[in-house]
Amino acid sequence: MIPAQAYQELRRWQQKMQAAPGPLDRLTRGVQVRLNALLPEKLHQAITATIKQMVRGVLFGSTHLTRRPLLEGSLAEREEIVRTRIRRYRHVAVVEGAATGAAGFFVGLTDFPLLLGIKLKLLFDVAALYGYDVQDYTERLYLLHVFQLAFSSQHTRNLTYQRLAHWDEYRQSLPPDAADFDWRTFQQEYRDYIDLAKLAQLIPFIGAAVGAVANYRLLEQLGETAMNCYRMRYFGAMSIEEATGAQ
């Protein structure tokens, strides 16, 4: 795909990311807020702590698993590899979702951490293929924001998008320690976003099909979000004429 085509795709995606929450978005968010209010505070704290440790374990403990940044290649060449990598991870997620969904309730529960690890490893690879070194602490926080953008309500998506769109400025205000990240909002948005699809995976007889389809769509969405986030950085230093006229 030539840069002009990628730029047009990026512009359409940016419009979607900046759209105002619609009636269904507001209704869904209202229901989720009320449901979260019914849960005991200790349960919220326990869930937040669990997701925090899971994400931090992968995001900040996988230096040895991280490939070196790709320093050569055009945007088209990089994105061809990225798309291949997304398909590979998507296939792994589909097989994993089908297997855990078919195995019953208790095994199905293991899908959550397994899928989370697959998603985060995909983000590591995408970042490297676009030429970014995720051994840099701020680049790993960038990935965390990409993840949040992919799996959150439109309300939170608007805010997260603005942070990513102005990353060079926003990174100056990042906390010096990942412990200061807003993990509670992160886990609530992620949990609320995937709850319905993933809970259906635990239902006997249909769990395998639901798990495969849900994981396919979640990886597809994450891949699209990651590609467009890195396109923003690629085109950020270019004029509109350069972006739309480059071949």
N, C-alpha and C positions, 0 to 999 in steps of 0.2 A: 504494500500500500504506500503510495507516494505521500509526502508530507501534506500536500493540499487536501487530500481525502481524509487523512487523519485529523487535520485541523477542523474540517467541517463536522466530523463525528464528535470531536471535542466540544465544539460550540453547541451542538444539540444536547449533549450530555450536561454541559454547564447550565443551560436553561432549565433542564429538569431538576438539577440540584438546587437551583435558586427559586423554584416555584413555591408559592405560598401553600401552606397546608390546606387541603380541601376539606369539605364536610366530613367525608369518611375518615380522613386522617385525624381530624379533631375529635370525632366520636370515638375512634379506636384509642386515641391517647387518653381521653377522659375515662374510658372503661379501665384501661391499664393503670392509670393513676389511682383510681378507686380500689382496684384489686390489690395493688401494692400497699395501699394504706391499711388493708385488712390483715396483712401479714405481720406477725410479731417482729419487733425491732431486732431481736436476737437472731431471727431467721434471716433477715436482710443482711445482718452483719456476717453471719456464717456463709451465706451465698457469695457475698462480696469478697470475703477472705479466700474462699475456694477458687473463684475465677481469677482473682488477683494472683494467687500463687501459681495457678496453671499457666496463665499468660506470661507472667514474669519468668517462669521456669523455661519456657520456650523462647520468648523474645529476648531475654537477657542472659540465657545460659546456653546458647547454641552457637557460639562463636566458631567452634570447631566444625560445625556442620555448614557454615556459610561459605558459598562459593565466592571467588574473587570477582570484583566488578569488571564487567566487559568494557574495555577502554576503546575499542575500535568497532566500526560498523555504522552504517547509516540507520536512520530511524526505521526505514522499511525492513532492513535486515534484522534489526533488534526485535521488531514486533513479530516477525515471522517466527523467530525462536520463542518469543513470549507466548504466542498463541499455541504453539506446540506443547509448551510446558503446562499451560492451563489445561489443555485437553488431557494431558497425562495425569495431572492431579485430580481432575474431574473424574476420570475413570477410576482412580484409586478410591475416591470418596463414594462413588456409586457402588462399587463392590463392597466397601466397608459398611455403607448404610443398608444395603440389601442383606448382608450377612448378619449384622447385629439386629436388624428388624425381624428377620426370620427366626432368630434364636429365642425370642420371648422377652418378657418384661425386664428381667434383671440383667440379661446380657445387653438388651437394648439400651439400658442406662449408660453403658460404657461408650456408646456412640458419641456422646457429648464431648468428652476430653479427646477422643481419637480424632473427631472431625475438627476440633479446635486446633490441634497440632498440625493437621494437613493444611488448613487455611493459612496458618502463620508461616509454615515452611514455604508455601507458594509465594507469599509476600516477600520472603527473603530472596527467593530466586528471581522474581520480577524486578525487584530493586537492583540486584546485581546486573541483570541483563540490560537495564537502562543506564548502567554505569555508576551506580551509587554504592558506596562502601558502608554496609550496615554495621560494621564494627564501631562506627561513629554513633555515640549515644543518641544524638538528636535525630539521626536517620532511623533509628529503631522507634523513637517516639513518633516519627512521621508515619511509619508503618502502622502504629497503633491508631493513629487518627484515620488512616485509610480504612482500616478495619471498622472503626466506629462509623465512618461515613457510609460504608456498605450495608451495615446492619443496624439501622436506627430509624426512628420516626422522622417524618419530614421536618418537624420542628427542630430536632437536634441536628438533622442533616444540614439544614441551612447554616447553623452556627459552625459546625465542623467544616463545611465547605469553605466558609470565609477564612478560617484558620489555615487551611491547606492552600487556598488561592493566594494568600499573603504570607507564605511560610517563612520567607527570609526575615520578615519583621517579627512574626509571631514566635519564631524559635528563640529570639532574644529574651522572651519572657518565660521560657520553659523552666519548670522546677529543676534544680540541680540533681534531684534524686527522683527516680520513678515512683517511689513510695508516696510522693506528693501529687501524683496524677489522680484525677477524679474517677477512681475505680467504681464507686457506687453507681454513678450515672452510666458508666460504661457497661457494667454487668446488667443493670436493669433494662437498658435499651436493647442489648443483645438478647437477653432472655425473653423479653417481650416480643421481639421481632420473630424469633424462631419457635416460640412455644407451641403454637397450634400445629405447625407442620411436624415438629419433632415429637410432640406428645402422641399424635396419631400413629407414629412409627411403633409405639409400644402396644398397639392393639393387635391381638392375635389374628392370624390369617392375612391381614392386609399390611402388616408391618414392613415386610420385605419390599413391597412395591412402593409404599410411601417413603421408606427410608432412601431408596435409590433415587426417586424423583426429587425429593426434598434436597438431598445432597448435591444432585446435579445442578439444580437451580441456584443453590447457595454458592457453589464454586463458580458457576457462570457469572453470577452477580459480582462476586469478589474480584474475579479476573477483569471484568469490564471496568469496575471502579478503579482498580490499581492501574490499569493501562491509561485511563484518562487522567488520573492524578499525576502520573509521570509525564504525560503529554503536556500538561499545564506547565510543568517545569521546563520541558524541552522548548516549548514555544514562548515561554515567558520573556526571554531576552530578544525575541524577534519582533519585527514590525509585522503588521497585518499583510503588507505587500510581500514580505519575505515568506511568511507562513503560507499564504495562498498561492504564491507563484513558484515556490520551490518544486523541483522535480526530483 
